[in-house]
């Protein structure tokens, strides 16, 4: 058998170790996202429209009966559409992939040029630094520069002495602005759209690689076309979209290695994962997932080279993103400090915020400031706060449950994931058109909110169903649990550390292949027992009528 033809139906588990690991991961993922799916029918997290700039989450109670009614109606429509399966089967998937890419490009380009959003806050700081660096100026990287954007917020201490890891995206952006000019942030926004179209294509290919059935990829492409949140998010001049795209391509090549055992696929996988971490440091979540699946693969296949590759990619992902700091130190002749320690972000993630539990606050910034910009002392201060907070949670379990429940739902059950908000609260280079204003403040925006809410209810439900069906049909293996593992890692990290719903946005496409499997499996079900029960009920009704 050609290894490339393997599917989840043909690959058998080679070790009990793999079986135990994937079962644990599958159960955890099902519990986590099953909970979110259920809660999405009862409530929705929304932004306070009376103070939109403040980014304040409110928990809105939904009409459960209406949610169930429309969901049932939607699935009834899908079951009715099953009769056209023969027609859908004739559609060329390669053509559909091209149409998907063109669809994302058209929508993405239209949106970014329609609203001409200007970067602000963190992205504004990075834009200022990268454009100045492209012109050979580095004053925003040093302390006591009163003209630097947001300088007073950071006590006139360089932003990069708080967050030195941001310098890698500065270097990436500087390259773009050197090539395309420094007058606008559009080069990065265009790169976001190109990267997103590439990412959607990759997800479609991954869905086919995991389960080589046309129907799965067909549904995946349709669901991707309807996943509009990342498209609206392309206005954000940051590394989120580009990093997601690079990481998904790395996932695709790693899965090809698992399917074929050809080591050549590991080279682009390693380089792309490193690029992903380079532009978005939080993508170390992908690295953690890579390491776990590589260890399991090494045990299953007795290929210890997989562990060697895991070690190599860890070294790349840690060392290469640190290079820009060394380069910029040479140019500024000033060394960068260690910055806010990770414990500072954990401290922030455990505290209440004016936005929502565990969302951004000045906690980490103030800890670092009080420590005299000494990372070790800041870590000790954060550690004390964390210990105090955990003791409080231990003594008040009801408060702890409420805190983490609200934190989870504020991220994963906020259906827009800040995709429209991210440009709505920014300045715009050109006056907004009536259509853009209608999306921000009118009926079109309200329609999109309803659509996003319904879309995510269905997607979360199908994703949880897909995990369950993979398990009961004994198709849960290292390959099919890979994307859920990344999602589980993202959930776990932002459960503890700093949270925002926009951080969850780039993980939405990862749900779709499993959700597509869940939907396809539900549509193909024979439902023999249900039909038998209905026939018995019908027979009794007829008997009672005749009597």
C-alpha positions in Angstrom: 0.0 0.0 0.0 1.2 3.5 -0.9 1.8 5.3 2.5 0.2 8.4 0.9 -3.1 6.6 0.5 -3.3 5.9 4.3 -6.4 7.3 6.0 -7.7 7.2 9.5 -9.5 4.0 8.4 -6.3 2.2 7.3 -3.8 3.4 10.0 -3.8 1.1 13.0 -2.5 2.2 16.4 1.0 0.8 16.8 1.2 1.1 20.6 -0.8 1.3 23.7 1.0 4.5 24.6 -0.5 6.2 21.6 -4.0 4.9 22.5 -3.7 6.2 26.0 -2.4 9.6 24.9 -5.0 10.2 22.2 -7.8 9.0 24.4 -6.9 11.4 27.1 -6.5 14.3 24.7 -9.8 13.4 22.9 -11.7 13.2 26.2 -10.3 16.5 27.5 -11.0 18.3 24.2 -14.6 16.9 24.1 -15.2 18.1 27.7 -13.8 21.5 27.1 -15.5 22.3 23.8 -18.6 20.4 24.6 -19.0 22.7 27.6 -18.5 25.8 25.5 -20.9 24.4 22.8 -23.6 23.8 25.4 -23.2 27.2 27.0 -23.4 28.9 23.6 -27.0 28.0 23.5 -27.7 29.6 26.9 -25.7 32.8 26.6 -23.5 35.0 24.4 -20.6 37.2 25.3 -20.9 40.7 23.7 -19.3 44.0 23.9 -20.8 46.9 25.8 -21.9 49.1 22.8 -22.4 52.2 25.1 -18.7 52.2 25.7 -17.2 50.4 22.7 -13.7 51.7 23.1 -13.4 50.2 26.6 -13.6 46.6 25.3 -15.9 45.6 28.1 -17.5 42.1 27.9 -21.1 41.6 28.9 -22.8 38.2 29.3 -26.1 38.2 27.5 -28.7 35.5 28.2 -30.0 33.8 25.0 -33.4 32.5 24.1 -32.7 28.8 24.4 -35.9 27.8 22.6 -35.2 29.9 19.6 -31.6 28.7 19.5 -32.7 25.1 19.6 -35.5 25.7 17.0 -33.2 27.4 14.4 -30.4 24.8 15.0 -32.9 22.0 14.4 -34.3 23.8 11.4 -30.8 24.2 10.0 -29.9 20.5 10.4 -33.3 19.5 8.9 -32.3 21.5 5.9 -29.0 19.8 5.7 -30.6 16.4 5.9 -33.0 17.5 3.1 -30.0 18.5 1.0 -28.5 15.0 1.3 -30.6 14.0 -1.7 -28.3 16.1 -3.9 -25.2 14.2 -2.8 -24.7 12.8 -6.3 -24.6 16.3 -7.7 -22.2 17.6 -5.1 -20.0 14.5 -5.7 -19.3 15.7 -9.3 -17.9 19.0 -8.2 -14.1 19.3 -8.8 -12.5 19.9 -5.4 -9.4 21.5 -7.0 -11.8 24.1 -8.5 -13.5 24.6 -5.1 -10.1 25.2 -3.5 -9.3 27.9 -6.1 -12.7 29.5 -5.6 -12.1 29.5 -1.8 -8.8 31.2 -2.2 -10.3 33.8 -4.6 -13.3 34.3 -2.2 -11.0 35.1 0.7 -8.8 37.4 -1.4 -11.8 39.3 -2.7 -13.4 39.8 0.6 -10.2 40.5 2.5 -8.9 43.0 0.0 -12.2 44.7 -0.3 -12.5 45.1 3.5 -9.0 46.4 4.2 -9.3 49.0 1.5 -12.9 49.9 2.4 -12.0 50.8 6.0 -8.3 51.8 5.6 -7.7 51.1 9.3 -4.6 52.7 11.0 -2.6 50.8 13.6 -2.9 51.8 17.3 -1.8 50.6 20.7 0.7 47.7 20.4 0.4 47.5 16.6 0.8 51.3 16.5 4.0 51.1 18.5 5.4 48.4 16.2 4.3 50.3 13.1 6.1 53.4 14.3 9.3 51.5 15.2 9.4 49.4 12.0 8.8 52.3 9.7 11.4 54.4 11.4 13.9 51.5 11.3 13.2 51.1 7.6 14.5 54.7 7.4 17.5 54.0 9.6 16.2 55.5 12.8 15.9 53.6 16.1 15.0 56.2 18.7 11.8 54.4 19.7 13.8 51.5 20.9 15.6 53.4 23.6 14.4 54.8 26.9 13.4 58.3 27.8 12.0 59.2 24.4 9.0 61.5 25.1 8.0 61.5 21.4 7.5 57.7 21.2 4.0 56.6 20.7 2.4 55.6 24.0 5.6 56.7 25.8 3.8 58.0 29.0 1.9 54.7 29.4 5.2 52.9 29.9 6.7 55.6 32.1 8.9 56.7 29.2 10.7 53.4 29.4 11.1 51.7 26.0 8.2 49.4 25.1 10.8 46.8 23.9 12.3 46.7 27.4 8.9 45.5 28.5 8.3 43.1 25.6 11.6 42.4 23.8 10.0 39.4 22.0 8.1 42.0 19.9 11.3 42.9 18.1 11.1 39.9 15.9 7.8 41.1 14.3 9.4 44.6 14.1 12.2 43.1 12.0 9.6 41.2 9.9 7.6 44.5 9.4 10.7 46.5 8.7 11.5 44.3 5.7 8.0 44.9 4.3 8.3 48.7 4.7 11.7 48.8 3.2 10.3 47.1 0.1 6.9 48.8 -0.1 7.4 52.1 1.6 6.7 53.5 5.0 3.7 55.7 4.3 1.0 53.2 5.2 0.5 49.9 7.1 -1.3 48.5 4.0 1.7 46.2 3.1 1.1 44.2 6.3 -2.7 44.2 5.8 -2.3 42.9 2.3 0.1 40.3 3.6 -2.5 39.3 6.1 -5.1 38.7 3.3 -2.6 36.7 1.3 -1.6 34.6 4.3 -5.2 34.0 5.2 -6.2 32.7 1.8 -3.1 30.5 1.9 -4.2 29.3 5.4 -7.7 28.4 4.3 -6.3 26.4 1.4 -4.0 24.6 3.8 -6.9 23.6 6.1 -8.8 22.2 3.2 -5.8 20.1 2.2 -5.3 19.0 5.8 -8.9 17.8 6.0 -8.4 15.6 2.9 -5.1 14.3 4.2 -6.6 13.2 7.5 -9.7 11.6 6.0 -9.4 11.0 2.3 -13.1 11.4 1.5 -14.3 14.1 -0.9 -17.3 14.8 1.2 -15.1 15.9 4.2 -13.1 18.3 2.2 -16.2 19.6 0.4 -17.8 20.4 3.8 -14.6 21.9 5.1 -14.3 24.3 2.1 -18.0 25.4 2.6 -17.4 26.0 6.3 -14.2 27.9 5.7 -16.0 30.1 3.2 -18.5 30.9 5.9 -15.8 31.6 8.5 -15.7 35.3 8.0 -14.2 36.5 11.3 -10.5 36.0 10.3 -11.2 37.9 7.0 -12.5 41.0 8.9 -9.5 40.6 11.2 -7.0 41.2 8.4 -7.0 44.9 9.2 -5.0 44.2 12.3 -1.3 45.1 11.7 0.1 42.3 13.8 1.6 38.8 13.5 -1.6 36.8 14.2 -2.8 35.9 10.7 0.6 35.5 9.2 1.8 33.4 12.1 -1.4 31.2 11.9 -0.8 30.6 8.2 2.8 29.6 8.6 1.9 27.3 11.5 -0.8 25.6 9.5 1.5 25.0 6.6 4.0 23.5 9.1 1.2 21.2 10.4 0.4 20.1 6.8 4.0 19.1 6.1 4.3 17.4 9.5 1.2 15.3 8.7 2.7 14.5 5.3 5.8 13.2 7.1 3.6 11.0 9.4 1.7 9.6 6.4 4.7 9.0 4.2 7.7 8.7 6.5 9.7 10.9 4.1 12.0 13.1 6.1 12.1 15.7 3.4 8.7 17.1 4.7 10.4 17.9 8.0 12.5 20.7 6.5 9.7 23.0 5.4 7.7 22.1 8.5 10.6 23.2 10.8 11.2 26.5 8.9 7.6 27.4 8.7 7.0 26.7 12.4 10.0 28.9 13.2 8.6 31.7 11.0 5.3 31.3 12.9 6.9 31.8 16.3 9.1 34.6 14.8 6.1 36.7 13.9 3.8 35.7 16.8 5.6 34.4 19.9 2.4 32.8 21.4 2.6 30.3 18.6 4.9 28.4 20.9 1.6 26.7 21.6 2.0 25.0 18.2 5.6 24.0 19.1 4.3 22.3 22.3 1.8 20.3 20.2 4.5 19.4 17.7 6.7 18.1 20.5 3.9 16.0 22.0 2.9 14.4 18.7 6.5 13.8 17.6 7.2 11.9 20.9 4.1 9.8 20.4 5.0 9.2 16.7 8.6 8.1 17.8 7.1 5.6 20.2 4.5 4.3 17.7 6.8 4.0 14.7 10.1 3.3 16.6 11.5 6.3 14.6 13.6 8.1 17.2 14.5 10.6 14.5 11.2 12.2 15.3 12.4 13.1 18.7 15.6 14.5 17.2 13.5 16.7 14.9 11.5 17.8 17.9 14.7 18.9 19.7 16.0 20.7 16.6 12.7 22.6 16.0 12.7 23.7 19.6 16.2 25.1 19.3 15.2 26.9 16.1 12.0 28.4 17.6 13.8 29.6 20.7 17.0 30.9 19.1 16.0 32.5 15.8 13.3 34.9 17.3 15.9 36.2 19.7 18.3 37.3 16.8 16.5 40.7 16.0 17.1 41.9 19.6 20.8 41.3 19.2 20.8 43.1 15.8 18.9 46.1 17.1 21.2 46.2 20.2 24.1 46.6 17.8 22.4 49.4 15.9 21.2 51.3 19.0 24.3 50.5 21.1 22.0 49.9 24.0 21.2 46.4 25.4 17.6 45.4 25.8 16.4 44.2 29.2 14.8 40.8 29.9 11.3 42.3 29.9 8.2 41.2 31.7 8.5 37.6 32.9 5.9 35.0 31.9 4.8 34.9 35.5 3.6 38.5 35.0 1.2 37.4 32.3 0.0 34.6 34.6 -0.6 37.1 37.3 -2.6 39.2 34.9 -4.6 36.2 33.7 -5.7 35.4 37.3 -6.9 38.9 38.2 -10.1 40.7 37.5 -10.0 43.3 34.7 -12.4 46.1 33.8 -12.9 44.2 30.5 -13.5 40.7 31.7 -11.9 38.1 34.1 -8.2 37.6 33.1 -8.3 40.1 30.3 -5.6 42.8 29.8 -4.8 45.1 32.7 -1.7 47.0 33.7 -0.8 44.3 36.2 2.2 43.0 34.4 3.4 46.5 33.4 3.1 47.8 37.0 4.8 44.8 38.5 7.7 45.3 36.2 7.8 49.1 36.9 7.7 48.5 40.7 10.5 46.0 40.4 12.7 48.7 38.9 12.6 46.9 35.5 14.4 43.9 37.1 12.8 40.8 35.6 13.8 38.6 38.5 12.2 40.9 41.1 9.2 41.4 38.9 8.9 37.6 38.8 9.0 37.4 42.6 6.3 40.1 42.9 4.1 38.3 40.4 4.7 35.0 42.2 3.5 36.5 45.5 0.3 37.8 43.7 -0.3 34.4 42.1 0.1 32.6 45.4 -2.3 35.1 47.1 -4.8 34.7 44.3 -4.7 30.9 44.4 -5.1 30.8 48.1 -8.2 33.0 47.7 -9.6 30.7 45.0 -8.9 27.7 47.3 -10.9 29.3 50.1 -13.7 30.4 47.8 -14.3 27.6 45.2 -17.5 29.2 44.0 -15.7 32.4 43.1 -13.0 30.4 41.4 -15.6 28.5 39.3 -17.3 31.8 38.4 -14.0 33.5 37.5 -12.8 30.7 35.1 -16.2 30.0 33.7 -16.7 33.7 32.7 -13.1 33.9 31.5 -13.6 30.9 29.2 -16.9 32.2 27.8 -15.6 35.7 27.4 -13.0 34.3 25.0 -14.6 31.3 23.2 -18.2 32.4 23.3 -17.8 35.9 21.9 -18.8 35.0 18.4 -17.2 38.1 16.6 -13.8 37.5 18.2 -13.3 41.2 18.0 -12.9 40.9 14.2 -14.9 44.1 13.5 -14.1 45.9 16.7 -10.4 45.7 15.9 -10.8 48.3 13.1 -14.0 50.0 14.4 -12.1 51.7 17.3 -9.1 52.8 15.1 -8.6 55.9 13.1 -9.1 55.5 9.3 -7.0 57.0 6.6 -10.0 57.7 4.4 -13.6 58.7 5.3 -15.7 55.6 5.9 -18.3 54.7 3.3 -22.0 54.2 4.2 -21.5 50.5 3.9 -18.6 50.4 6.3 -20.6 52.6 8.8 -23.5 50.2 8.4 -21.3 47.3 9.4 -19.9 49.2 12.4 -23.2 50.7 13.6 -26.1 49.6 11.4 -28.3 46.8 10.3 -25.5 44.9 8.4 -23.4 44.8 11.6 -26.4 43.5 13.6 -27.0 40.8 10.9 -23.3 39.8 11.1 -23.5 39.5 14.9 -26.6 37.2 14.6 -24.8 35.2 11.9 -21.6 34.8 13.8 -23.5 33.7 16.9 -25.4 31.0 15.0 -22.3 30.0 13.0 -20.3 29.4 16.2 -23.1 27.5 17.9 -23.2 25.1 15.0 -19.4 24.9 14.6 -18.7 24.3 18.3 -21.5 21.7 18.4 -20.2 19.9 15.3 -16.6 20.0 16.5 -17.5 18.4 19.8 -19.6 15.8 17.9 -16.7 15.2 15.6 -14.4 14.4 18.5 -17.0 12.1 20.0 -17.6 10.3 16.7 -13.8 9.9 16.1 -13.6 8.2 19.5 -16.6 5.9 19.2 -15.7 4.9 15.6 -12.1 4.1 16.7 -10.7 6.7 14.3 -9.1 8.8 17.0 -5.4 8.5 16.4 -2.2 10.7 16.5 -3.0 12.3 13.2 -6.7 13.1 13.8 -6.0 14.4 17.4 -3.3 16.8 16.2 -5.4 19.9 15.5 -7.6 19.3 18.6 -4.4 19.1 20.6 -3.4 22.6 19.3 -6.8 23.9 20.2 -6.6 22.3 23.7 -3.2 24.0 24.1 -4.6 27.4 23.2 -7.5 26.9 25.5 -5.2 25.9 28.4 -2.7 28.7 27.9 -5.4 31.4 27.8 -7.3 29.9 30.6 -4.4 30.7 32.9 -2.6 33.6 31.1 -3.8 36.8 29.6 -7.1 36.4 27.7 -8.9 38.2 24.9 -11.5 36.8 22.5 -9.3 37.9 19.6 -6.6 35.5 20.8 -9.0 32.6 20.1 -9.8 33.9 16.5 -6.8 32.3 14.8 -7.7 28.9 16.1 -11.2 28.8 14.6 -10.1 27.3 11.3 -8.5 24.4 13.1 -12.0 23.3 14.3 -13.4 23.0 10.9 -11.9 19.6 9.6 -13.1 17.8 12.7 -16.5 19.7 12.6 -16.8 18.6 8.9 -16.1 15.0 9.9 -18.8 15.3 12.6 -21.4 16.8 10.1 -20.6 14.2 7.4 -20.9 11.4 9.9 -24.3 12.7 11.2 -25.6 13.1 7.6 -24.5 9.5 6.7 -26.0 8.0 9.9 -28.6 5.2 9.3 -30.4 6.0 12.6 -31.9 2.4 12.7 -32.9 2.6 16.4 -34.5 6.0 16.0 -36.4 4.9 13.0 -37.6 1.8 14.9 -38.8 3.8 17.8 -40.6 6.2 15.5 -42.3 3.3 13.7 -43.4 1.8 17.0 -44.9 5.2 18.1 -46.6 5.6 14.7 -48.0 2.0 14.8 -49.4 2.7 18.3 -51.0 5.9 17.1 -52.6 4.2 14.2 -53.9 1.4 16.5 -55.4 4.0 18.9 -57.1 5.8 16.0 -58.7 2.6 14.7 -59.8 1.7 18.2 
